C-alpha cells in the first residue's frame, strides 16, 4: 500500500479538476477547497509546490495493476461514481492521451500534471496557493 503522504499529491490531478461534490470517501480525502489544499500542502508552508504535486506518486497510486498505463477504469475508481454533468474518466483521459490508445502513459500523465500545475499557478511563482487552487477548482482546462 502507498503511504498516504504519497496518495495526496497523486490525486492532485483529479482533485483540482473534479467537481467539489466528488465522492472520495474511500480515499479519506476532504471535499472542500480549503481542506484539499491543506491535505496537498504536505510540508505546511502555505503553498503547494511542484514537488508536492509530484507525478511519480500520482502514477504509482493510479496504476493499480502496475502495467505502466492509467486506464479509464483505474481513473474512475479514484474519481468514484460518475456524477451528473461531470465528464467520465475516459473523456478526462482523452484530454491528455497523445497517442490515442485510451490510456495515459507516465509521460502523458506527467505532461498533463505539469500543464495543470502551470495553469493553476496564475502568478507564476512556482507554487499554487489556496486562492489559485480555489480559482481552478472544478474547472476543466480543455474538453474534447
C-alpha positions in Angstrom: 0.0 0.0 0.0 1.2 3.5 -0.9 1.7 5.8 2.2 -1.0 8.5 2.5 1.5 11.3 2.1 2.2 10.0 -1.5 -1.5 9.4 -2.1 -2.4 13.1 -1.6 -0.2 14.6 -4.4 -1.2 11.7 -6.6 -4.8 12.8 -6.6 -3.9 16.4 -7.3 -4.9 16.0 -11.0 -8.3 14.7 -10.2 -8.9 16.9 -7.1 -8.4 20.2 -8.8 -10.2 19.2 -11.9 -13.1 17.5 -10.3 -16.4 19.0 -9.0 -16.4 19.9 -5.3 -19.0 17.2 -4.6 -16.8 14.4 -5.8 -17.1 11.2 -3.8 -13.6 10.3 -2.5 -14.6 8.9 0.8 -12.8 5.7 0.1 -9.5 7.6 -0.1 -10.4 9.6 3.1 -9.8 12.9 1.3 -11.7 16.1 2.2 -14.3 17.7 -0.1 -13.7 21.4 0.4 -11.1 23.5 -1.3 -9.6 24.6 2.0 -9.3 21.1 3.3 -8.0 19.7 0.0 -5.4 22.5 -0.1 -4.3 21.6 3.5 -4.0 18.0 2.5 -1.9 18.7 -0.6 0.4 21.1 1.3 2.4 18.3 2.9 5.0 20.5 4.4 2.5 23.1 5.7 4.2 26.1 4.2 1.0 27.6 2.8 1.6 26.7 -0.8 1.6 23.5 -2.9 4.9 23.2 -4.7 5.7 21.2 -7.8 7.3 18.6 -5.5 4.0 18.2 -3.6 2.2 17.9 -7.0 4.6 15.1 -7.9 3.6 12.9 -10.8 5.7 9.9 -9.7 3.4 9.5 -6.8 0.4 10.2 -9.0 1.3 7.4 -11.4 2.1 4.9 -8.7 -1.2 5.4 -6.9 -3.4 5.4 -10.1 -1.7 2.4 -11.8 -3.4 -0.2 -9.7 -2.5 -3.1 -12.0 1.1 -1.9 -12.4 1.1 -2.1 -16.2 2.6 1.4 -16.6 -0.7 2.7 -18.1 -3.6 4.6 -16.4 -6.8 3.2 -17.8 -10.3 4.8 -17.6 -11.3 2.2 -15.1 -8.3 3.0 -12.9 -9.0 6.7 -13.0 -12.8 6.2 -12.5 -12.0 4.2 -9.3 -10.2 7.2 -7.9 -12.9 9.6 -9.0 -15.7 7.5 -7.6 -19.1 7.0 -9.3 -19.7 9.5 -12.2 -21.8 12.5 -11.1 -24.3 14.1 -13.4 -22.7 16.7 -15.6 -19.2 15.6 -14.8 -17.1 14.2 -17.6 -16.4 10.5 -17.3 -12.9 9.2 -16.7 -12.5 8.1 -20.4 -13.1 11.7 -21.5 -10.7 13.1 -18.9 -8.0 10.7 -20.1 -8.8 11.7 -23.7 -7.6 15.2 -23.0 -4.0 14.0 -22.3 -3.9 10.9 -24.4 -1.5 12.0 -27.1 -1.2 8.6 -28.9 -5.0 7.9 -28.8 -4.7 4.5 -27.1 -7.3 5.3 -24.5 -4.9 5.2 -21.6 -2.3 7.5 -20.1 1.4 6.6 -20.1 3.7 8.1 -17.4 4.9 10.7 -20.0 1.3 11.7 -20.8 0.3 11.9 -17.2 3.4 13.9 -16.4 2.7 16.3 -19.2 -0.9 16.7 -18.0 0.0 17.4 -14.4 2.7 19.9 -15.4 0.2 21.7 -17.7 -2.4 21.8 -15.0 0.1 23.0 -12.3 1.3 25.7 -14.6 -2.3 26.7 -15.4 -3.2 26.9 -11.7 -0.1 28.9 -10.8 -1.5 32.2 -12.1 1.2 34.4 -10.6 4.0 32.1 -11.9 5.9 31.9 -8.6 6.3 28.1 -8.9 3.7 27.3 -6.2 -0.1 27.1 -6.1 -1.6 28.9 -3.2 -5.1 28.5 -1.8 -6.6 31.3 -3.9 -5.1 29.8 -7.1 -6.5 26.4 -6.2 -9.9 27.7 -5.5 -9.9 29.7 -8.8 -9.2 26.5 -10.7 -11.2 24.0 -8.6 -13.7 22.2 -10.8 -12.8 24.0 -14.0 -11.8 21.7 -16.8 -8.9 23.2 -18.9 -9.7 21.5 -22.2 -12.6 19.4 -23.2 -12.7 17.4 -26.5 
